[in-house]
Amino acid sequence: MTPDVVVDIGNTRIKFGWCVADEIARPASLPSGDPAAWEEQLAAWGLHQGLRWAAASVHPAARGDEVLIVDDFRQLSLKVEVDEPGKVGIDRLLNAVAFRERLPEGTPGVVIDVGTAATVDLLSGQHTFVGGAILPGPRLMFEVLHRQTAKLPLIDRHEVPCEDPPGKNTRDAMAVGVMAALMGGCEFLVREYRGRCADPPWVMMTGGALGVLADYHFGGPEEVGNTLTDATLTLDGIRIAAEALP
């Protein structure tokens, strides 16, 4: 199936992408449960009914269009070596599918995706998905700090913050802590994964909450190969997966 539109249903937003040739053109992030917003976006793209959709997880809209749901690892031409492949988030596997297309033969890869949660996953040199780590994203960290303490304020920030340490007040100190937790966690995991690979892995970063992490560089050439950023990685994985299916 060659889709016209691909859709990634996240925990807080729905991301749409218009497929043009082998690329995702003019991606959009829209609120869930708002068909009018979806129709407005389709009109802005100049698209009408009779479309072919490929969606991760759920049906994007009731339009009488052709819809392919990608929600099972067995739909992907990706080898998955974990304890329970069926329980791995499909977005993580779709990221791996898209990144695999860009990795040189024999080169391992690390995918960092920061949204409501942050995931740091490893592709082996044979481009097999071999697992990863799941961390709370920045918004969750700020919410938990507020809810589980008596005096820490609620900070409405949804991306990895950029704050120079040390923080000179409570809010800045919280921002420094969240930044350090995510940047330090990702750095630790990339280093650990490097120790399990014969060659330096490439790193791919994606997700709507990357913030300052998008500009971070992991280690030297002996530790990490190319470091890339692609906001439409999951959408591209949906496109690739759909095109490989009948």
GIRAVEN-V17680 format. One record per residue. N is the residue number from 1. RES is the residue in one letter. NEAR is the number of other ideal C-beta (glycine too) atoms within 10 Angstrom. Layout:
n=(N | N)
res=(RES | RES)
near=(NEAR | NEAR)
//
This chain:
n=(1 | 2 | 3 | 4 | 5 | 6 | 7 | 8 | 9 | 10 | 11 | 12 | 13 | 14 | 15 | 16 | 17 | 18 | 19 | 20 | 21 | 22 | 23 | 24 | 25 | 26 | 27 | 28 | 29 | 30 | 31 | 32 | 33 | 34 | 35 | 36 | 37 | 38 | 39 | 40 | 41 | 42 | 43 | 44 | 45 | 46 | 47 | 48 | 49 | 50 | 51 | 52 | 53 | 54 | 55 | 56 | 57 | 58 | 59 | 60 | 61 | 62 | 63 | 64 | 65 | 66 | 67 | 68 | 69 | 70 | 71 | 72 | 73 | 74 | 75 | 76 | 77 | 78 | 79 | 80 | 81 | 82 | 83 | 84 | 85 | 86 | 87 | 88 | 89 | 90 | 91 | 92 | 93 | 94 | 95 | 96 | 97 | 98 | 99 | 100 | 101 | 102 | 103 | 104 | 105 | 106 | 107 | 108 | 109 | 110 | 111 | 112 | 113 | 114 | 115 | 116 | 117 | 118 | 119 | 120 | 121 | 122 | 123 | 124 | 125 | 126 | 127 | 128 | 129 | 130 | 131 | 132 | 133 | 134 | 135 | 136 | 137 | 138 | 139 | 140 | 141 | 142 | 143 | 144 | 145 | 146 | 147 | 148 | 149 | 150 | 151 | 152 | 153 | 154 | 155 | 156 | 157 | 158 | 159 | 160 | 161 | 162 | 163 | 164 | 165 | 166 | 167 | 168 | 169 | 170 | 171 | 172 | 173 | 174 | 175 | 176 | 177 | 178 | 179 | 180 | 181 | 182 | 183 | 184 | 185 | 186 | 187 | 188 | 189 | 190 | 191 | 192 | 193 | 194 | 195 | 196 | 197 | 198 | 199 | 200 | 201 | 202 | 203 | 204 | 205 | 206 | 207 | 208 | 209 | 210 | 211 | 212 | 213 | 214 | 215 | 216 | 217 | 218 | 219 | 220 | 221 | 222 | 223 | 224 | 225 | 226 | 227 | 228 | 229 | 230 | 231 | 232 | 233 | 234 | 235 | 236 | 237 | 238 | 239 | 240 | 241 | 242 | 243 | 244 | 245 | 246)
res=(M | T | P | D | V | V | V | D | I | G | N | T | R | I | K | F | G | W | C | V | A | D | E | I | A | R | P | A | S | L | P | S | G | D | P | A | A | W | E | E | Q | L | A | A | W | G | L | H | Q | G | L | R | W | A | A | A | S | V | H | P | A | A | R | G | D | E | V | L | I | V | D | D | F | R | Q | L | S | L | K | V | E | V | D | E | P | G | K | V | G | I | D | R | L | L | N | A | V | A | F | R | E | R | L | P | E | G | T | P | G | V | V | I | D | V | G | T | A | A | T | V | D | L | L | S | G | Q | H | T | F | V | G | G | A | I | L | P | G | P | R | L | M | F | E | V | L | H | R | Q | T | A | K | L | P | L | I | D | R | H | E | V | P | C | E | D | P | P | G | K | N | T | R | D | A | M | A | V | G | V | M | A | A | L | M | G | G | C | E | F | L | V | R | E | Y | R | G | R | C | A | D | P | P | W | V | M | M | T | G | G | A | L | G | V | L | A | D | Y | H | F | G | G | P | E | E | V | G | N | T | L | T | D | A | T | L | T | L | D | G | I | R | I | A | A | E | A | L | P)
near=(14 | 9 | 24 | 17 | 26 | 31 | 26 | 27 | 17 | 18 | 12 | 14 | 16 | 22 | 22 | 25 | 25 | 22 | 21 | 11 | 5 | 10 | 11 | 23 | 11 | 12 | 15 | 17 | 14 | 16 | 10 | 14 | 7 | 12 | 11 | 7 | 15 | 20 | 13 | 13 | 17 | 21 | 10 | 11 | 17 | 7 | 15 | 10 | 8 | 10 | 18 | 16 | 22 | 27 | 23 | 25 | 16 | 12 | 13 | 25 | 19 | 8 | 17 | 9 | 18 | 13 | 20 | 17 | 17 | 26 | 11 | 11 | 20 | 8 | 16 | 21 | 10 | 21 | 15 | 18 | 11 | 15 | 7 | 8 | 16 | 10 | 8 | 19 | 16 | 23 | 24 | 21 | 24 | 27 | 28 | 28 | 24 | 24 | 24 | 18 | 11 | 15 | 19 | 11 | 7 | 11 | 19 | 23 | 27 | 25 | 29 | 29 | 25 | 24 | 25 | 17 | 18 | 25 | 22 | 25 | 26 | 23 | 28 | 19 | 16 | 11 | 19 | 17 | 26 | 17 | 14 | 22 | 16 | 12 | 18 | 17 | 27 | 27 | 20 | 18 | 21 | 24 | 15 | 12 | 16 | 14 | 9 | 8 | 9 | 4 | 6 | 16 | 12 | 11 | 20 | 8 | 18 | 17 | 21 | 26 | 21 | 12 | 20 | 10 | 12 | 8 | 15 | 11 | 8 | 12 | 16 | 16 | 15 | 22 | 22 | 18 | 17 | 25 | 23 | 12 | 16 | 28 | 16 | 10 | 16 | 23 | 14 | 12 | 20 | 22 | 13 | 12 | 25 | 20 | 7 | 11 | 16 | 9 | 13 | 19 | 25 | 20 | 26 | 24 | 23 | 26 | 27 | 18 | 22 | 23 | 21 | 14 | 22 | 17 | 11 | 19 | 8 | 21 | 14 | 8 | 8 | 9 | 15 | 19 | 19 | 15 | 18 | 15 | 16 | 17 | 17 | 20 | 25 | 30 | 26 | 26 | 30 | 30 | 25 | 21 | 25 | 22 | 13 | 13 | 13 | 4)
//
